[in-house]
Amino acid sequence: MTHARITDDDVTLLAAGSHYRLYEKLGAHPATVEGTEGTHFAVWAPTARSVALVGDFNDWNAEATALAPRSSGGIWEAFVPDVGQGELYKLEIAPKAGGRGLVRSDPFGFRHQQPPKTASIVWNLDFAWQDHEWCGSRRRRPCPPSAMSIYAMHFGSWIGPTTYREAAPRLVDHVEKLGFTHVLLLPVMEHPFLGSWGYQTTGYFAPTSRYGSPQDLMCLVDLLHRRGIGVILDWVPSCFPSDEHGLARFDGTALFERSSVQLESAELLFDARCPEVRSFLISSALFWLDRYHVDGLRAAGVGSLLWAHGPGGDRSEADDVAVSFLRDVNTAIADHFPHAVTIADNAACLPEADLGFALTCDRAWSRRTLDYFGRERSARPRANGLMPLPGGSPPDGRERILPFGHDDVSRGKSSLIARIPGDEWQRFAGLRLLFAYQFAVPGKKLLFMGAELGQINEWSHDFCLEWGLLEYPMHRVFGDLLRQLNHIYVEEPALWGRDRPGRLEWVVQDGSDGAVHVLERAGGGDARPILVAFNFSSAPLHGHRVGVERGGFWEEIVNTDAVELGGSGQGNLGGKRAEPVAAHGKPYSLELTLPPLAAVYMRPE
């Protein structure tokens, strides 16, 4: 019994690469036809000789439930009575070239079995959303948000085995207490290999069942939104694994993949030249924004798509097809979900062309900064006396995210605190100084989970965070510092209102034998400027004069050497009055105490 759920318009849009809601048509959709309840199944397999459904409902017999081909478009479909929510199924595809049938999971399945099992599950996405206030207010917020501080996390290793729903209250309380504005989840899409961290995706329309049902993930998003916290997902539009139940040679041919390109990771590159593949991927992007209410996507692996012309790649010129595809992704998101933020995962991979991303991660800044902070002071780069700054504006003029992400604390790189030189006190002070620097320079902020604990060991997906460290005051205070920094960052427009690399003035560079760096973030308009002074020596500096434009009292709003943050308690007793003594080309100056291995933030009343 067939049911013509697919229309001729669907076929036309799919073939043109402009069907952006394929998840409403392909896959498994419970339905009622002429009073009979069942499920409508549809799949794109243009070179198949035949397609059949197998599952518990027909004893996995490929001859029992055939799908019928449409006259054009390569779509096969059928309405199957008495098959509904929770039924296991797969697609058995007979290639035109002959040979055994290929048993595949549904590319548009909304839920799959927990790996290593691979069957798809008939599932609806009904959910009683309660985030109406958040969703309504998104239309009034800028894209990207003005102040954006992101808590990035791998869900499965945050607190250990749990579900999205069970972890939601604790996670939301934790993120809200720390003051982050957004949560970024490493890919939650279904993936067979846990060690890929989700970046080897097989289920582009299904959250992994390792952590519960689709509704469990919706519950997490809903609760974050109700507490005023945005949600971003990592999403992989570049490549996919070669697991035989997935997309690889789906109907016996290189259907989704670009067969002429082999990536070093042995993953398969999506063929962005194929209109149907473009429809598939753009539909996936819109799906998470639509059905899961998420606020943005960070596109991972775009460099592979842009530069992989053949074995070894060719970085002389970006692939024109990949450029147009990524533009189409961003245009479709902007048209359908104008509130959503899109992020490129690595600024260094972007070509000169404007791809339409709202933000890009400056991973080169992360590497330079961690290298700088990881050296003894005498061995730090001194060229022009400059600390590592975010790069110049990206070619497309987009703003930057300054990330200390999962790549910075895994695969042998060690944890952040383990990179800081010196004895135990110096390492703790150095990490506080690192966070203060990240929040002081222009760019949105991103920290990977564990930073708030001063985690000692590098991150591993096999273990949860070292929550036991919170028993030790020196570790517990990192959360207090991040709470302060996030609060000041969001509160003060000077720290985000002119959020480009050029919107910063170095007042002092390398004073006192390379120990002192002082910068000012100009407020503009009615916003107050913020002065941040860094002392990289292990000795306090007293009576250090720093030039400022304004007179009056300057309040010390952050001091990373405060006793309650594990420091020695030296500082400026809450603030200093600017004196009419010129310094550094400015008419006034502050005579500051600069604590050891510390940063102080000052603002005028």
Residue, then its C-alpha position, 0 to 999 in steps of 0.5 A: m500500500t503506497h501513499a504519495r506523500i512526496t510531490d512533484d514539487d519535492v522532486t524538482l526542488l531536490a534535484a535543484g539542490s534547493h529543498y531545505r526541509l527534506y526532513e519533512k518528506l524523506g525518512a519515516h513519518p507516522a501517518t494515518v491513511e484512509g483511517t489506517e495508522g502506519t508509517h510513511f517511508a521514503v528514501w533517495a536511492p537513484t541507482a538502486r534496482s530495488v529498495a525494501l524495508v526490513g524490521d521486526f514488523n516483517d521478521w527482517n524479510a526483504e521480500a515482504t515490504a518493498l518500496a515503490p519508485r517514483s517515475s523520476g527523482g530517484i525516490w522510493e516510498a511506501f506507506v506501511p500499515d500498523v508500523g508506528q512509534g518505536e519500531l526498528y527498521k533498516l533499508e535493504i537496497a539492491p544495487k543496479a550493478g547486482g550483488r548482495g543487498l546493501v543494508r543501510s540505516d535511514p539517512f533521515g532517521f530521527r532516532h537510531q539504536q544505541p551503537p554498536k547497534t545500527a537500526s533506525i527507529v520510527w520516532n516522532l518529534d512531538f514535545a511540549w516546548q516552554d521556551h516561548e519567551w526566549c524564542g520570541s525575544r530572539r528576534r530582538r537580539p543582534c546576531p551574533p549577540s553583542a556579548m557572547s561567552i560560550y561554555a563548550m562541552h562534550f556531553g558524554s564526559w561531563i559527569g559520566p553516564t546520564t541522559y540529556r534530561e537527567a543532567a539538564p538541571r545540574l548543567v543549567d545551574h552550573v552554566e548559569k552560576l558561571g555566567f556563560t551566555h551560551v552552551l556549545l555541544l560537541p556533535v550530538m548527532e548519532h555516531p558509531f565511534l565514541g572516540s570521534w567525539g561525534y565528528q564522524t556523523t552517521g545520523y544527520f537528523a538524530p541525536t545519539s541515543r547514548y544519552g537518551s531520546p530526542q525529547d530528552l535533548m529537547c528538554l535540555v535545550d528548553l531548560l537552558h532557554r528558560r534560564g536565558i542561555g543560548v545553545i549552539l551545536d557543532w555540525v559537520p557538513s564536510c565529511f562522514p565515516s565509511d561505516e557500511h550502515g551509513l552513507a558510504r556508497f549508499d545505493g551501491t554508488a558514490l552517492f553522497e561522497r566525492s569519490s575522487v577525494q580521499l581524506e587523510s583520516a579515511e573519511l569521505l568528503f561530501d560531494a557538494r557538487c551534487p544538488e541532492v547532497r546540498s539539499f540533504l546537508i542544508s536540510s540537516a542544518l535547518f532541522w536542528l534550528d527548527r525542531y530542536h530550537v537551537d540558536g546556532l551551528r558551528a560548522a566543523g571541518v570546513g577546511s577539508l571541504l574548501w581545500a581538498h582538490g585531491p590527494g594531499g589537497d591544494r591550498s592555492e585556491a579554494d574550491d568554487v563549489a565548496v564556497s558556493f555551497l557554504r554561502d548557500v548554507n548561511t543564506a538559507i539559515a539567514d532566510h529561515f532563521p535570522h536569529a541564528v548564529t553560524i560559526a566557522d571552526n577555524a579562521a585560518c581555513l577561510p578563503e578571501a571570499d565572504l562565506g556568510f559566517a557570522l563568526t569564526c574561531d581564531r584557533a591560531w590565536s589560541r595556539r600562539t597564546l598558549d605557547y606564550f603563556g607556556r614559556e618561562r618569561s625569559a623565553r617568551p617572544r619579544a618581537n615588538g614587545l607584543m603579546p599574542l593578539p587576535g589576527g586582523s579582521p577575517p577576510d569577510g570582516r566577521e568577528r572572532i571567537l577566542p577559543f580555548g577548546h577541546d583541541d587545546v586540551s586533548r591528544g597529548k597537549s595536556s591541560l591548560i594548567a599543566r602548560i603553565p611553568g613554575d611551581e604550584w602557586q605560579r601555575f595557579a596564578g598563571l592560569r588565572l592570568l590567562f583567563a583574564y587576558q582572554f576576557a580582556v582582548p577583542g573577541k567573543k569567548l569560548l572555554f571548554m569544560g574543565a577550565e572552571l576546575g583548573q583540571i590537572n589531566e588533559w581531557s579524555h572522552d573516556f572519563c568525566l571531569e575531575w569534579g573532586l577537585l572542587e574539594y580543594p580551594m585553589h581549584r574551586v576559585f577558578g569558577d569564582l574568577l570566571r563568574q567575575l570575568n563573565h559578569i564584567y564582560v557582559e556588563e561593560p560594553a567596552l569589552w564587547g561593543r567594539d569587538r574587533p582586533g583594532r579596538l584595543e590600545w596598548v598603553v604599556q608594552d614590556g615595561s619593567d623588563g618585559a613584565v608589564h603589559v597594559l591595555e585599554r578597551a575604549g568604551g565609545g559613546d557613554a560606555r566607560p573604558i576598561l583598563v587592564a594591567f598584567n604583571f608577568s613577574s613573580a614579584p609585585l610592582h608598587g607605584h607603577r604609573v599608567g597613563v589614562e585619559r580620564g581623571g577621577f576615581w578608578e575602581e578595581i573591579v577584578n584582581t586575579d591576586a585577590v585572596e578569595l581567588g587564591g592569590s596573595g591579596q595584593g592590589n589597589l584597595g578597591g581603586k585609585r584616583a587618577e592624578p593630573v600627571a601625564a604618562h604614556g601620552k595621556p593627561y592623567s595617570l594611575e599609580l598602581t600596585l601590580p600584584p605578582l603573576a596577576a591582572v587587574y581590571m580598572r574602570p572609572e566611576 
